[in-house]
Amino acid sequence: MKALYVRIYLTVVLVLAAFAFASAWLFQHQIEQERGSADAAASERLTAIALLVHRALPPASAPREDQAASLREWGQRLRMAIALEDVQGKRIAASDAFLRREDEPGARRLAVDLEDGRSLVIMRQFRPQGAAVGGPAGAQGQRPPPRREDTFNLGMLNHRLGGEALALLLVLLFFAVAAGAYPVVRRLTRRLEGLQRGVERFGEGNLSHRVDDEGKDEVARLAASFNRAAGQIETLLRSHQSLLANASHELRSPLARLKMAFSMFEEASPAQRERLRREIETNIGELDALVEEVLLASRLESGSGEPHRDPVDLLGVAAEEAAKSGAELDVGNGMSDLRVLGEERLLRRALRNLLENARRYGGGEVKLQMQRDLREAQLRVCDRGPGVPPEMRERIFEPFFRLPGHAEQAGGVGLGLSLVKQIAQRHQGSVRCEARDGGGSCFVLTLPLG
């Protein structure tokens, strides 16, 4: 019994069955208690009547004829079936009603011991509702008013009939809920089974597969969470695949140049050897930079290792990097203390990549502007290059993407801006490209203040 819907459904059915049995047992127990209470009340009432009759009867020492006459008189007054027995249990007298009922089926005797040793016997009889009795009313088929001693038994009959109706109602309720619970449980577990199949297909390599996440319940939220996680995993794997493919492609050019330089080195003249040596050093430096950028991009993409949340003097970092690249630094008013929380090495790398990109593709005029507001700082690296077409201002931050017609230059393999975006996102910031008034582009790096 491994199917989840079967287990859930059986659990619902068993709970309903337990509820039905418990309700029936409690109802029966209540009936029995009420029946016992009614019997006790009836016995107390009859005992009180017996005490009243005892006080009205002649004493035990009186002649038996006087005792018999008095008993029959009280039997007529009370309209009860009563009899009187002496100390030895021999009958002294009995009322007419007692004599009529004595041999009828269903008769019940209640004996009450009197203080003088005699016993007063009261006859109780269950008379079914609608039964005919003797006399004129009985001859006409009419039902006389129920006698006092019959009231308790008729009430028990009503209780019994009510108990049967309740039991039937509980049975019908059980089957109705059991029949209605099955499609509900099956629909829930069918969605879980669909989610399971989706996870299995995704695990088999179908990274684009998504599951149905319609609805607003927990299963729908679980499916939506799976779809989000699947999208992130697919993006990460595609990015790693693209990174690996592009890195392999970019490694071929410096490796081919190195291979050619080494093959020519032995037969070259001293002047040619010096040129080849510089070429080898340049290619080795390019390989080293490419490997470093690939490793850094892979680490940032995987999200491994949270950045150190240390205060970083952003103004000092900007001043140093601007001086190294020969860029003009423009600092606004009130910028004497500008600190952010993060990892200085990564922030320095992001700013350096923006400045190098502007120097490489943006002409000779490079300007670094610093601005701030209440919650964030902005570093704007502006150039006077050909600019970036609007439709490509998002794509230039993709790994290994370069604008059409841009020749490959030393260190320019298309990873610089991608690293800037990853570093900004790692510090809860952002980067974007804007057009500059008068021509050129501005790359805006936004970071939250610490």
C-alpha angles and dihedrals in degrees: 000000000000102000109108095214091055092052093046092047093048089049091054092047093048091049090051091048092050090049092050094048092045092050091049092048093049091048092050091047090051091050091051091049092049090047091051091047091050092049091050092049092048091049092050091049093049091046090054090050090049090052090051092050090047092056091049096048123089114260121271090257092061119100114280090237091059091047091049094048092049092048093051090048092053091045090058093044094050093034089226134136102242137156135188124222128188128232092278091052095253116142116252098182143332134204121248092250090053092052091049095050099038095090098033118111115256095030115150125197124213113191118199117192113224125214094252093055098262122119129226112209118203119195117218121186133183109230114193116235111268096018115145120239133197124275131055095306091051092047090057091052093246121142113235120222111284114266122239093251090053096055096081094050093049089051090053089053090053090049090050092050090047090051091053091050091050092049090051090048092051091050092050091046090050094053093042094053092041091053093046095046095058099069091043093051092042093052091051095049092043088061090049089051089051089052090050092051090049092052090049093051090048090049090051090062104271094128094172094058117113132182130232109272100176116139137047103252131099093274091054091049090049090051091048090050090051091050092051092048091046091051092051092047092048091049091048094049093045089049092050091047091050091046092051094046094047094043090052089050093048092048092059096069099056091038091052091049091049091050091051093046093052092047091054097041098084095052097039125107120246091263091048091047090056090051091047090049091055089047091051092049091049093051092046089051090049091051091048092050092046093050091047092051092046092051092046092048091049092050093048092045092052091049093226116159117020114241117260108261095221125142110262123198097227093184092056092047091050093049093051095047093045090052092050094051096039094241124152113250118215114187120186127222118287093025098121092112117034116160133168132182115246146074113317095206093057095043090050090050092051093051092045092052091052092049093046091048091051091047092048100046106012105066129243099309112081122165130186114203124187124203136166143189133185096291110019146032127225128207112193117194107192130184140175098235129127091283131228122280111245093241091057101045090099098039095056087073092060117103114270093359116141130175115261113267095022108129117221111262133189109296093000108122100137100262101099099083092038089058090049091056093047092049091048092050090047088059094045089255137112143221130211141172123237135178115256122227109253094022136305133064140283122211110203118203112193121194130176115246118247 
